[in-house]
Amino acid sequence: MSDSPVTDIEAPSALTVSPGCPVLHGFDPLEPSQLADPLAWTARARHEQPVFYMPRYDLWCLCK
């Protein structure tokens, strides 16, 4: 195990997103600008796509 901090998380290279899978492009909850003002991004998510997949983290997000 390495003692160096993780600076970037990348999705596994084999991970693909199905064409019908909802994705909210531009949303990254760990992005500094979004951490500084999370209400704007969560409001956008609730309005545009309240349930979506985040391929970078291999997670589903629910904003309600």
Buried (B, 14 or more C-beta within 10 A) or exposed (E): EEEEEEEEEEBEEEEEEEEEEBBBEEBBBEEEEBEEEEEEBBEBBEEEBBEBBBBBBEEEBEBE
